Amino acid sequence: MIISRVAHGAAERLARWRSAPALHPHGVLCTGTLTVAARADTGWGVPWLDRPGSYRVTVRWSRALGLPRGLPDGLGLAVRVEEADGPSSTLDLLFTSSRPGRFGRHLPLPRLGALAGPYSSLLSYRVGERERVLAAFPVHGPGARRDDVRPTLWQELALRPVRFDLRAAAPDEPWRTFAALSLEGVRTAPASRTVSYDPYAHNLTGLHPTGRLRRLRDAAYTGSRHGRTGDDRDE
């Protein structure tokens, strides 16, 4: 596919130029908890979503293009749920700064403030028997400003835990909350290492991304890996 080859080449050149991943080159790892508060009267048809539970998470917040902090950028929120469906099960959810509307939820929105608006999966997920978009909506507690323009998430974590409501919706549905995400601290890790998030490899029965644009995404990420000097790690 021509588009895939173009994406591969562009990502490879950018990664080689910056000696870092082509997209989301730098980020901060956070520790936290994801809580599923299932309700018997609003089942999703997904085993994991239809039972209450609390899980440890590792979250990576990053700027998509790596622009200077004073400039708006596409913001990424990558969530890894540990042991989501048992000891060997991992769930990865990737969100990008966006708008909550029917069309805006499918488009990335450059933003300056980490908590100035929602983050969306952009692409649809199969959730039970329907296709739905997933989103992370910041929860603004006492003392927080809805027009927050602080450029980094770790500045927020220095003041208080950062919380999100995780929601899902089909085009003809209102947003429905399926879990609460609480980020509680910054995780220290060597600068040369990163967590590899892959929603196609790490998903659950009844909860997984659709196949649209998977080939394009895979081409871009492969090109990025090839462009990094002697480095074949996943992004």
C-alpha positions as CSV (number, residue, x, y, z in Angstrom):
1,M,0.0,0.0,0.0
2,I,1.4,3.4,-1.1
3,I,0.2,5.2,2.0
4,S,1.8,2.7,4.3
5,R,5.1,3.0,2.5
6,V,5.0,6.8,2.8
7,A,4.2,6.6,6.5
8,H,7.1,4.1,7.0
9,G,9.5,6.4,5.2
10,A,8.5,9.6,6.9
11,A,8.6,8.0,10.4
12,E,12.0,6.5,9.6
13,R,13.5,9.8,8.5
14,L,12.1,11.7,11.5
15,A,13.3,9.1,14.0
16,R,16.8,9.1,12.5
17,W,16.9,12.9,12.5
18,R,15.9,13.2,16.2
19,S,17.5,9.9,17.4
20,A,14.2,9.2,19.2
21,P,10.8,7.8,18.3
22,A,9.1,9.7,15.5
23,L,6.0,10.3,17.5
24,H,5.8,10.9,21.3
25,P,9.6,11.0,21.6
26,H,9.6,12.0,25.3
27,G,7.2,11.4,28.1
28,V,6.7,10.8,31.8
29,L,5.6,7.5,33.4
30,C,3.0,7.7,36.1
31,T,1.7,5.1,38.5
32,G,-1.9,4.8,39.5
33,T,-5.1,2.8,39.9
34,L,-8.0,2.1,37.5
35,T,-11.3,1.2,39.1
36,V,-14.1,-0.5,37.3
37,A,-17.4,0.1,39.1
38,A,-19.7,-2.2,37.2
39,R,-23.5,-1.7,37.5
40,A,-25.9,-4.6,37.0
41,D,-28.4,-2.4,35.2
42,T,-26.0,-1.1,32.5
43,G,-24.0,-4.0,31.3
44,W,-21.6,-3.6,28.4
45,G,-21.5,-7.3,27.3
46,V,-17.8,-7.4,28.1
47,P,-16.7,-9.6,31.1
48,W,-14.0,-7.1,32.2
49,L,-16.4,-4.1,32.2
50,D,-19.3,-6.0,33.7
51,R,-17.5,-6.9,37.0
52,P,-16.1,-4.5,39.6
53,G,-12.4,-4.5,40.1
54,S,-9.4,-2.4,40.9
55,Y,-6.1,-2.6,38.9
56,R,-2.6,-1.1,39.0
57,V,-1.7,0.9,35.9
58,T,1.3,2.4,34.3
59,V,0.5,5.6,32.3
60,R,2.7,7.4,29.9
61,W,1.9,11.1,29.2
62,S,3.7,12.6,26.2
63,R,3.6,15.3,23.5
64,A,3.0,13.7,20.1
65,L,5.4,15.9,18.0
66,G,7.8,16.8,20.8
67,L,7.3,20.5,20.2
68,P,8.7,23.0,22.7
69,R,6.6,23.2,25.8
70,G,5.4,26.7,25.1
71,L,3.6,25.5,22.0
72,P,0.4,23.4,21.7
73,D,0.9,19.8,20.7
74,G,-1.1,16.7,20.4
75,L,-1.1,15.1,23.9
76,G,-1.0,11.4,24.4
77,L,-2.2,9.4,27.4
78,A,-1.2,5.7,27.2
79,V,-2.7,3.4,29.9
80,R,-1.4,0.0,30.7
81,V,-3.7,-2.0,33.0
82,E,-1.8,-4.8,34.7
83,E,-3.4,-8.2,35.1
84,A,-6.7,-6.9,33.7
85,D,-8.1,-10.4,33.1
86,G,-5.7,-12.6,35.1
87,P,-2.0,-12.8,36.0
88,S,-0.8,-12.9,32.4
89,S,-3.3,-10.5,30.9
90,T,-2.5,-6.9,30.0
91,L,-4.7,-4.2,28.5
92,D,-3.3,-1.2,26.7
93,L,-5.5,1.9,26.0
94,L,-4.2,4.8,24.0
95,F,-5.8,8.3,24.1
96,T,-5.0,11.5,22.3
97,S,-6.2,15.1,23.1
98,S,-9.4,15.7,21.2
99,R,-12.9,17.1,21.4
100,P,-15.8,15.2,22.8
101,G,-18.3,15.8,20.0
102,R,-19.4,13.2,17.5
103,F,-16.8,14.2,14.9
104,G,-14.2,15.9,17.0
105,R,-13.6,12.7,19.0
106,H,-12.0,11.2,15.9
107,L,-9.5,14.0,15.3
108,P,-6.4,14.9,17.4
109,L,-6.5,18.4,18.9
110,P,-3.2,20.2,19.7
111,R,-3.4,21.5,23.3
112,L,-1.2,23.2,25.8
113,G,-2.8,22.3,29.1
114,A,-2.7,18.6,30.2
115,L,-6.1,18.8,31.8
116,A,-7.8,21.4,29.6
117,G,-10.0,18.8,27.8
118,P,-10.7,15.1,27.0
119,Y,-8.5,12.5,25.4
120,S,-10.0,10.1,22.9
121,S,-9.0,6.8,21.4
122,L,-9.8,8.5,18.0
123,L,-10.4,5.1,16.3
124,S,-13.4,2.9,17.3
125,Y,-13.2,0.0,19.7
126,R,-15.4,-3.1,19.6
127,V,-17.1,-2.9,22.9
128,G,-19.4,-5.9,23.3
129,E,-21.7,-6.0,20.2
130,R,-21.1,-2.3,19.2
131,E,-18.4,-0.1,18.0
132,R,-17.6,2.8,20.4
133,V,-15.0,5.4,20.9
134,L,-13.3,5.4,24.3
135,A,-12.3,8.7,26.0
136,A,-10.6,10.0,29.2
137,F,-12.2,13.0,30.7
138,P,-10.3,15.0,33.3
139,V,-12.0,15.3,36.7
140,H,-11.6,18.8,38.1
141,G,-11.5,18.6,41.8
142,P,-11.4,21.5,44.4
143,G,-8.7,24.0,43.6
144,A,-8.4,22.9,40.0
145,R,-9.1,25.2,37.0
146,R,-11.0,24.0,34.0
147,D,-9.0,26.4,31.8
148,D,-5.8,25.0,33.1
149,V,-2.8,25.9,30.9
150,R,0.0,24.1,32.8
151,P,1.9,22.3,30.0
152,T,2.9,19.2,31.9
153,L,1.1,16.5,33.8
154,W,3.8,16.0,36.3
155,Q,3.3,19.6,37.4
156,E,-0.3,18.6,38.3
157,L,0.9,15.5,40.1
158,A,3.1,17.6,42.3
159,L,0.0,19.3,43.7
160,R,-2.6,16.4,43.9
161,P,-3.6,13.1,42.3
162,V,-4.8,13.5,38.8
163,R,-8.1,11.8,38.0
164,F,-10.0,10.9,34.8
165,D,-13.3,9.3,34.1
166,L,-13.0,6.7,31.3
167,R,-16.1,6.7,29.1
168,A,-17.4,5.1,25.9
169,A,-20.0,6.1,23.3
170,A,-21.3,5.0,19.9
171,P,-22.3,7.9,17.5
172,D,-25.9,7.7,18.7
173,E,-25.2,7.4,22.4
174,P,-24.3,9.8,25.2
175,W,-20.9,9.2,26.9
176,R,-21.2,6.5,29.6
177,T,-18.5,6.1,32.3
178,F,-17.0,2.6,32.6
179,A,-14.0,3.2,34.9
180,A,-12.2,5.8,37.0
181,L,-8.4,6.4,36.5
182,S,-6.3,8.0,39.3
183,L,-2.7,8.9,38.7
184,E,-0.8,9.1,42.0
185,G,2.8,9.7,41.3
186,V,5.7,9.8,38.8
187,R,7.5,6.5,38.2
188,T,11.3,6.8,38.0
189,A,12.8,4.8,35.2
190,P,16.0,5.1,33.1
191,A,15.7,7.7,30.4
192,S,16.8,5.2,27.8
193,R,13.9,2.9,28.5
194,T,10.2,3.2,27.7
195,V,7.1,1.0,28.1
196,S,5.9,-0.5,24.8
197,Y,2.2,0.1,24.4
198,D,0.3,-1.8,21.7
199,P,-3.6,-1.9,21.9
200,Y,-3.7,-4.5,19.1
201,A,-1.5,-7.0,21.0
202,H,-2.8,-6.1,24.5
203,N,-6.6,-6.2,24.5
204,L,-9.4,-8.3,26.1
205,T,-12.3,-10.5,24.9
206,G,-15.0,-8.1,23.8
207,L,-12.9,-5.0,24.1
208,H,-10.4,-4.4,21.3
209,P,-9.7,-1.8,18.6
210,T,-11.2,-2.3,15.2
211,G,-8.8,-3.1,12.3
212,R,-9.2,0.2,10.5
213,L,-5.9,1.9,9.9
214,R,-3.9,-0.8,11.7
215,R,-1.7,-1.4,8.7
216,L,-0.9,2.4,8.5
217,R,-0.1,2.5,12.2
218,D,2.1,-0.5,12.1
219,A,4.0,0.9,9.1
220,A,4.7,4.2,10.9
221,Y,5.8,2.5,14.1
222,T,8.1,0.1,12.2
223,G,9.6,3.0,10.3
224,S,10.2,4.8,13.5
225,R,12.0,1.8,15.0
226,H,14.2,1.4,11.9
227,G,15.1,5.1,12.1
228,R,16.5,5.0,15.6
229,T,20.2,4.2,15.6
230,G,20.7,0.6,16.5
231,D,17.4,0.5,18.4
232,D,14.6,-1.9,17.6
233,R,12.5,-1.4,20.7
234,D,8.8,-0.7,20.3
235,E,7.6,2.8,20.9
